[in-house]
């Protein structure tokens, strides 16, 4: 779109990469630090986080 966002299966992406539907990956996916309850967290992040 005009703001530089890329959409897969959507013509109005709201994020830098917006995938509408399910996705499959054959290689590892790097996920940043979760900042809200709705964000994904990796096992490594959970195992090393300080509580």
PyMOL Python script that loads the backbone (N, CA, C, O; Angstrom):
from pymol import cmd

cmd.read_pdbstr("""\
ATOM      1  N   UNK A   1       0.826  -1.190   0.000  1.00  0.00           N
ATOM      2  CA  UNK A   1       0.000   0.000   0.000  1.00  0.00           C
ATOM      3  C   UNK A   1       0.868   1.250   0.000  1.00  0.00           C
ATOM      4  O   UNK A   1       2.093   1.152  -0.074  1.00  0.00           O
ATOM      5  N   UNK A   2       0.263   2.397   0.081  1.00  0.00           N
ATOM      6  CA  UNK A   2       1.008   3.663   0.010  1.00  0.00           C
ATOM      7  C   UNK A   2       1.868   3.937   1.239  1.00  0.00           C
ATOM      8  O   UNK A   2       2.783   4.758   1.174  1.00  0.00           O
ATOM      9  N   UNK A   3       1.592   3.265   2.362  1.00  0.00           N
ATOM     10  CA  UNK A   3       2.409   3.469   3.564  1.00  0.00           C
ATOM     11  C   UNK A   3       3.545   2.459   3.662  1.00  0.00           C
ATOM     12  O   UNK A   3       4.291   2.463   4.641  1.00  0.00           O
ATOM     13  N   UNK A   4       3.686   1.590   2.656  1.00  0.00           N
ATOM     14  CA  UNK A   4       4.778   0.622   2.659  1.00  0.00           C
ATOM     15  C   UNK A   4       4.415  -0.727   3.236  1.00  0.00           C
ATOM     16  O   UNK A   4       5.265  -1.618   3.279  1.00  0.00           O
ATOM     17  N   UNK A   5       3.181  -0.912   3.684  1.00  0.00           N
ATOM     18  CA  UNK A   5       2.756  -2.202   4.220  1.00  0.00           C
ATOM     19  C   UNK A   5       2.543  -3.199   3.090  1.00  0.00           C
ATOM     20  O   UNK A   5       2.178  -2.822   1.977  1.00  0.00           O
ATOM     21  N   UNK A   6       2.774  -4.479   3.387  1.00  0.00           N
ATOM     22  CA  UNK A   6       2.607  -5.553   2.411  1.00  0.00           C
ATOM     23  C   UNK A   6       1.531  -6.493   2.916  1.00  0.00           C
ATOM     24  O   UNK A   6       1.541  -6.893   4.081  1.00  0.00           O
ATOM     25  N   UNK A   7       0.601  -6.847   2.039  1.00  0.00           N
ATOM     26  CA  UNK A   7      -0.470  -7.756   2.419  1.00  0.00           C
ATOM     27  C   UNK A   7      -0.424  -9.049   1.639  1.00  0.00           C
ATOM     28  O   UNK A   7      -0.173  -9.045   0.434  1.00  0.00           O
ATOM     29  N   UNK A   8      -0.666 -10.154   2.319  1.00  0.00           N
ATOM     30  CA  UNK A   8      -0.841 -11.460   1.685  1.00  0.00           C
ATOM     31  C   UNK A   8      -2.280 -11.862   1.940  1.00  0.00           C
ATOM     32  O   UNK A   8      -2.686 -12.041   3.088  1.00  0.00           O
ATOM     33  N   UNK A   9      -3.048 -12.003   0.878  1.00  0.00           N
ATOM     34  CA  UNK A   9      -4.484 -12.314   0.918  1.00  0.00           C
ATOM     35  C   UNK A   9      -5.311 -11.168   1.501  1.00  0.00           C
ATOM     36  O   UNK A   9      -6.423 -11.387   1.982  1.00  0.00           O
ATOM     37  N   UNK A  10      -4.781  -9.969   1.460  1.00  0.00           N
ATOM     38  CA  UNK A  10      -5.521  -8.775   1.853  1.00  0.00           C
ATOM     39  C   UNK A  10      -5.052  -7.606   0.992  1.00  0.00           C
ATOM     40  O   UNK A  10      -3.868  -7.492   0.676  1.00  0.00           O
ATOM     41  N   UNK A  11      -5.979  -6.752   0.622  1.00  0.00           N
ATOM     42  CA  UNK A  11      -5.619  -5.575  -0.173  1.00  0.00           C
ATOM     43  C   UNK A  11      -5.488  -4.326   0.685  1.00  0.00           C
ATOM     44  O   UNK A  11      -5.185  -3.248   0.173  1.00  0.00           O
ATOM     45  N   UNK A  12      -5.715  -4.466   1.996  1.00  0.00           N
ATOM     46  CA  UNK A  12      -5.572  -3.317   2.897  1.00  0.00           C
ATOM     47  C   UNK A  12      -4.782  -3.715   4.142  1.00  0.00           C
ATOM     48  O   UNK A  12      -5.349  -3.801   5.232  1.00  0.00           O
ATOM     49  N   UNK A  13      -3.477  -3.959   3.991  1.00  0.00           N
ATOM     50  CA  UNK A  13      -2.666  -4.371   5.138  1.00  0.00           C
ATOM     51  C   UNK A  13      -2.552  -3.268   6.180  1.00  0.00           C
ATOM     52  O   UNK A  13      -2.334  -2.103   5.847  1.00  0.00           O
ATOM     53  N   UNK A  14      -2.700  -3.647   7.441  1.00  0.00           N
ATOM     54  CA  UNK A  14      -2.610  -2.697   8.547  1.00  0.00           C
ATOM     55  C   UNK A  14      -1.241  -2.728   9.225  1.00  0.00           C
ATOM     56  O   UNK A  14      -0.970  -1.911  10.106  1.00  0.00           O
ATOM     57  N   UNK A  15      -0.379  -3.657   8.826  1.00  0.00           N
ATOM     58  CA  UNK A  15       0.932  -3.840   9.445  1.00  0.00           C
ATOM     59  C   UNK A  15       1.992  -3.937   8.357  1.00  0.00           C
ATOM     60  O   UNK A  15       1.659  -4.084   7.181  1.00  0.00           O
ATOM     61  N   UNK A  16       3.269  -3.857   8.739  1.00  0.00           N
ATOM     62  CA  UNK A  16       4.357  -3.960   7.766  1.00  0.00           C
ATOM     63  C   UNK A  16       4.223  -5.241   6.940  1.00  0.00           C
ATOM     64  O   UNK A  16       4.415  -5.215   5.725  1.00  0.00           O
ATOM     65  N   UNK A  17       3.898  -6.352   7.588  1.00  0.00           N
ATOM     66  CA  UNK A  17       3.558  -7.597   6.903  1.00  0.00           C
ATOM     67  C   UNK A  17       2.268  -8.101   7.514  1.00  0.00           C
ATOM     68  O   UNK A  17       2.236  -8.480   8.685  1.00  0.00           O
ATOM     69  N   UNK A  18       1.209  -8.108   6.732  1.00  0.00           N
ATOM     70  CA  UNK A  18      -0.117  -8.493   7.207  1.00  0.00           C
ATOM     71  C   UNK A  18      -0.559  -9.724   6.425  1.00  0.00           C
ATOM     72  O   UNK A  18      -0.839  -9.641   5.229  1.00  0.00           O
ATOM     73  N   UNK A  19      -0.621 -10.870   7.111  1.00  0.00           N
ATOM     74  CA  UNK A  19      -1.047 -12.123   6.489  1.00  0.00           C
ATOM     75  C   UNK A  19      -2.457 -12.420   6.958  1.00  0.00           C
ATOM     76  O   UNK A  19      -2.711 -12.539   8.157  1.00  0.00           O
ATOM     77  N   UNK A  20      -3.372 -12.539   6.010  1.00  0.00           N
ATOM     78  CA  UNK A  20      -4.754 -12.875   6.340  1.00  0.00           C
ATOM     79  C   UNK A  20      -4.940 -14.358   6.070  1.00  0.00           C
ATOM     80  O   UNK A  20      -4.937 -14.791   4.918  1.00  0.00           O
ATOM     81  N   UNK A  21      -5.103 -15.138   7.136  1.00  0.00           N
ATOM     82  CA  UNK A  21      -5.228 -16.590   6.998  1.00  0.00           C
ATOM     83  C   UNK A  21      -4.112 -17.278   7.758  1.00  0.00           C
ATOM     84  O   UNK A  21      -3.436 -16.664   8.584  1.00  0.00           O
ATOM     85  N   UNK A  22      -3.928 -18.547   7.475  1.00  0.00           N
ATOM     86  CA  UNK A  22      -2.885 -19.311   8.155  1.00  0.00           C
ATOM     87  C   UNK A  22      -1.604 -19.278   7.335  1.00  0.00           C
ATOM     88  O   UNK A  22      -1.626 -19.001   6.136  1.00  0.00           O
ATOM     89  N   UNK A  23      -0.500 -19.563   7.989  1.00  0.00           N
ATOM     90  CA  UNK A  23       0.794 -19.569   7.316  1.00  0.00           C
ATOM     91  C   UNK A  23       1.588 -20.783   7.778  1.00  0.00           C
ATOM     92  O   UNK A  23       1.398 -21.272   8.892  1.00  0.00           O
ATOM     93  N   UNK A  24       2.464 -21.257   6.930  1.00  0.00           N
ATOM     94  CA  UNK A  24       3.369 -22.357   7.267  1.00  0.00           C
ATOM     95  C   UNK A  24       4.788 -21.894   6.981  1.00  0.00           C
ATOM     96  O   UNK A  24       5.039 -21.217   5.983  1.00  0.00           O
ATOM     97  N   UNK A  25       5.705 -22.257   7.849  1.00  0.00           N
ATOM     98  CA  UNK A  25       7.099 -21.855   7.701  1.00  0.00           C
ATOM     99  C   UNK A  25       7.985 -23.086   7.765  1.00  0.00           C
ATOM    100  O   UNK A  25       7.804 -23.935   8.638  1.00  0.00           O
ATOM    101  N   UNK A  26       8.935 -23.191   6.855  1.00  0.00           N
ATOM    102  CA  UNK A  26       9.842 -24.331   6.855  1.00  0.00           C
ATOM    103  C   UNK A  26      11.136 -24.033   7.611  1.00  0.00           C
ATOM    104  O   UNK A  26      11.945 -24.932   7.837  1.00  0.00           O
ATOM    105  N   UNK A  27      11.328 -22.789   7.997  1.00  0.00           N
ATOM    106  CA  UNK A  27      12.499 -22.375   8.756  1.00  0.00           C
ATOM    107  C   UNK A  27      12.024 -21.647  10.013  1.00  0.00           C
ATOM    108  O   UNK A  27      10.851 -21.283  10.097  1.00  0.00           O
ATOM    109  N   UNK A  28      12.906 -21.428  10.991  1.00  0.00           N
ATOM    110  CA  UNK A  28      12.493 -20.732  12.216  1.00  0.00           C
ATOM    111  C   UNK A  28      11.942 -19.336  11.930  1.00  0.00           C
ATOM    112  O   UNK A  28      12.344 -18.676  10.972  1.00  0.00           O
ATOM    113  N   UNK A  29      11.029 -18.911  12.772  1.00  0.00           N
ATOM    114  CA  UNK A  29      10.458 -17.573  12.693  1.00  0.00           C
ATOM    115  C   UNK A  29      10.954 -16.801  13.908  1.00  0.00           C
ATOM    116  O   UNK A  29      10.819 -17.272  15.037  1.00  0.00           O
ATOM    117  N   UNK A  30      11.518 -15.634  13.692  1.00  0.00           N
ATOM    118  CA  UNK A  30      12.022 -14.807  14.782  1.00  0.00           C
ATOM    119  C   UNK A  30      10.897 -13.893  15.251  1.00  0.00           C
ATOM    120  O   UNK A  30      10.303 -13.165  14.455  1.00  0.00           O
ATOM    121  N   UNK A  31      10.608 -13.937  16.559  1.00  0.00           N
ATOM    122  CA  UNK A  31       9.542 -13.127  17.142  1.00  0.00           C
ATOM    123  C   UNK A  31      10.172 -12.175  18.145  1.00  0.00           C
ATOM    124  O   UNK A  31      10.992 -12.586  18.965  1.00  0.00           O
ATOM    125  N   UNK A  32       9.794 -10.913  18.083  1.00  0.00           N
ATOM    126  CA  UNK A  32      10.335  -9.926  19.013  1.00  0.00           C
ATOM    127  C   UNK A  32       9.772 -10.097  20.413  1.00  0.00           C
ATOM    128  O   UNK A  32       8.937 -10.971  20.647  1.00  0.00           O
ATOM    129  N   UNK A  33      10.217  -9.282  21.326  1.00  0.00           N
ATOM    130  CA  UNK A  33       9.767  -9.327  22.712  1.00  0.00           C
ATOM    131  C   UNK A  33       8.281  -8.993  22.799  1.00  0.00           C
ATOM    132  O   UNK A  33       7.854  -7.945  22.313  1.00  0.00           O
ATOM    133  N   UNK A  34       7.491  -9.872  23.411  1.00  0.00           N
ATOM    134  CA  UNK A  34       6.060  -9.578  23.547  1.00  0.00           C
ATOM    135  C   UNK A  34       5.848  -8.416  24.512  1.00  0.00           C
ATOM    136  O   UNK A  34       6.509  -8.326  25.547  1.00  0.00           O
ATOM    137  N   UNK A  35       4.919  -7.528  24.162  1.00  0.00           N
ATOM    138  CA  UNK A  35       4.672  -6.364  25.012  1.00  0.00           C
ATOM    139  C   UNK A  35       3.245  -6.297  25.538  1.00  0.00           C
ATOM    140  O   UNK A  35       2.941  -5.448  26.377  1.00  0.00           O
ATOM    141  N   UNK A  36       2.363  -7.174  25.064  1.00  0.00           N
ATOM    142  CA  UNK A  36       0.999  -7.235  25.587  1.00  0.00           C
ATOM    143  C   UNK A  36       0.576  -8.687  25.716  1.00  0.00           C
ATOM    144  O   UNK A  36       1.237  -9.579  25.184  1.00  0.00           O
ATOM    145  N   UNK A  37      -0.516  -8.927  26.415  1.00  0.00           N
ATOM    146  CA  UNK A  37      -1.005 -10.290  26.614  1.00  0.00           C
ATOM    147  C   UNK A  37      -1.387 -10.985  25.318  1.00  0.00           C
ATOM    148  O   UNK A  37      -1.407 -12.215  25.271  1.00  0.00           O
ATOM    149  N   UNK A  38      -1.691 -10.235  24.264  1.00  0.00           N
ATOM    150  CA  UNK A  38      -2.116 -10.861  23.014  1.00  0.00           C
ATOM    151  C   UNK A  38      -0.951 -11.169  22.067  1.00  0.00           C
ATOM    152  O   UNK A  38      -1.173 -11.721  20.989  1.00  0.00           O
ATOM    153  N   UNK A  39       0.277 -10.826  22.445  1.00  0.00           N
ATOM    154  CA  UNK A  39       1.436 -11.091  21.591  1.00  0.00           C
ATOM    155  C   UNK A  39       1.952 -12.507  21.807  1.00  0.00           C
ATOM    156  O   UNK A  39       1.802 -13.082  22.886  1.00  0.00           O
ATOM    157  N   UNK A  40       2.560 -13.054  20.767  1.00  0.00           N
ATOM    158  CA  UNK A  40       3.155 -14.389  20.857  1.00  0.00           C
ATOM    159  C   UNK A  40       4.450 -14.326  21.656  1.00  0.00           C
ATOM    160  O   UNK A  40       5.145 -13.310  21.644  1.00  0.00           O
ATOM    161  N   UNK A  41       4.769 -15.404  22.342  1.00  0.00           N
ATOM    162  CA  UNK A  41       6.036 -15.508  23.059  1.00  0.00           C
ATOM    163  C   UNK A  41       6.677 -16.839  22.711  1.00  0.00           C
ATOM    164  O   UNK A  41       5.995 -17.859  22.615  1.00  0.00           O
ATOM    165  N   UNK A  42       7.978 -16.826  22.522  1.00  0.00           N
ATOM    166  CA  UNK A  42       8.684 -18.066  22.244  1.00  0.00           C
ATOM    167  C   UNK A  42       8.986 -18.793  23.549  1.00  0.00           C
ATOM    168  O   UNK A  42       8.995 -18.178  24.615  1.00  0.00           O
ATOM    169  N   UNK A  43       9.232 -20.092  23.470  1.00  0.00           N
ATOM    170  CA  UNK A  43       9.577 -20.873  24.652  1.00  0.00           C
ATOM    171  C   UNK A  43      10.851 -20.322  25.290  1.00  0.00           C
ATOM    172  O   UNK A  43      10.947 -20.248  26.515  1.00  0.00           O
ATOM    173  N   UNK A  44      11.822 -19.940  24.475  1.00  0.00           N
ATOM    174  CA  UNK A  44      13.065 -19.395  25.000  1.00  0.00           C
ATOM    175  C   UNK A  44      12.815 -18.128  25.805  1.00  0.00           C
ATOM    176  O   UNK A  44      13.426 -17.943  26.857  1.00  0.00           O
ATOM    177  N   UNK A  45      11.929 -17.252  25.335  1.00  0.00           N
ATOM    178  CA  UNK A  45      11.617 -16.027  26.069  1.00  0.00           C
ATOM    179  C   UNK A  45      10.991 -16.364  27.419  1.00  0.00           C
ATOM    180  O   UNK A  45      11.364 -15.783  28.438  1.00  0.00           O
ATOM    181  N   UNK A  46      10.053 -17.287  27.429  1.00  0.00           N
ATOM    182  CA  UNK A  46       9.376 -17.667  28.674  1.00  0.00           C
ATOM    183  C   UNK A  46      10.357 -18.308  29.641  1.00  0.00           C
ATOM    184  O   UNK A  46      10.320 -18.019  30.837  1.00  0.00           O
ATOM    185  N   UNK A  47      11.240 -19.182  29.140  1.00  0.00           N
ATOM    186  CA  UNK A  47      12.206 -19.866  29.997  1.00  0.00           C
ATOM    187  C   UNK A  47      13.230 -18.919  30.610  1.00  0.00           C
ATOM    188  O   UNK A  47      13.745 -19.191  31.695  1.00  0.00           O
ATOM    189  N   UNK A  48      13.537 -17.800  29.930  1.00  0.00           N
ATOM    190  CA  UNK A  48      14.590 -16.913  30.424  1.00  0.00           C
ATOM    191  C   UNK A  48      14.068 -15.620  31.040  1.00  0.00           C
ATOM    192  O   UNK A  48      14.855 -14.827  31.557  1.00  0.00           O
ATOM    193  N   UNK A  49      12.768 -15.395  30.996  1.00  0.00           N
ATOM    194  CA  UNK A  49      12.205 -14.159  31.546  1.00  0.00           C
ATOM    195  C   UNK A  49      12.300 -14.163  33.070  1.00  0.00           C
ATOM    196  O   UNK A  49      12.150 -15.207  33.705  1.00  0.00           O
ATOM    197  N   UNK A  50      12.547 -13.011  33.641  1.00  0.00           N
ATOM    198  CA  UNK A  50      12.597 -12.872  35.099  1.00  0.00           C
ATOM    199  C   UNK A  50      11.220 -12.474  35.607  1.00  0.00           C
ATOM    200  O   UNK A  50      10.589 -11.562  35.073  1.00  0.00           O
ATOM    201  N   UNK A  51      10.769 -13.151  36.620  1.00  0.00           N
ATOM    202  CA  UNK A  51       9.452 -12.847  37.195  1.00  0.00           C
ATOM    203  C   UNK A  51       9.602 -12.337  38.595  1.00  0.00           C
ATOM    204  O   UNK A  51       8.606 -12.026  39.248  1.00  0.00           O
TER     205      UNK A  51
END
""", "prot")
cmd.dss("prot")
cmd.show_as("cartoon", "prot")
cmd.util.cbc("prot")
cmd.orient("prot")
